[in-house]
């Protein structure tokens, strides 16, 4: 409450002081400014487009759950080393039972331990896919890895 009263009383003075100060600074630097016809790059960075591959698990983990995690890691690391290195692809292993991670269950409509591929633009989720066939393919490592890589690549390309 006190801040609002002080701001009303002194805000106008502060505004004039800033405006006057900036005016002096811009006129003093006018000789150093580039010509008006020179194209300058935008200073606002573009939002980074990133693909994230998640493996979601809980506290209790069976042999198949551990195998799905291992195969997923291997598929992503062997299939996309450059994308992992440059940051356009990220691999995250998340325990949905840890405090603060329960939102993933609703975010991705999880009903079991899952591999999910998500495409993000900045902090915004663009699209995602739950790779529900991983449970059917867990006994066939080659088919599992091909499936995860194919689906990851499709989302990275926006398909």
Secondary structure, DSSP 8 states (H G I E B T S, - for coil): -HHHHHHHHHHHHHHHHHHHHHHHHHHHSGGGS--TTS----SS----EEEEEEEEE-SS--HHHHHHHHHHHHHHHHH-HHHHHHTSEEEEEEETTSTT-THHHHHTT-SSSEEEEEEEETTEEEEEEE-TTHHHHTT-HHHHHHHHHHHHHHHHTT-
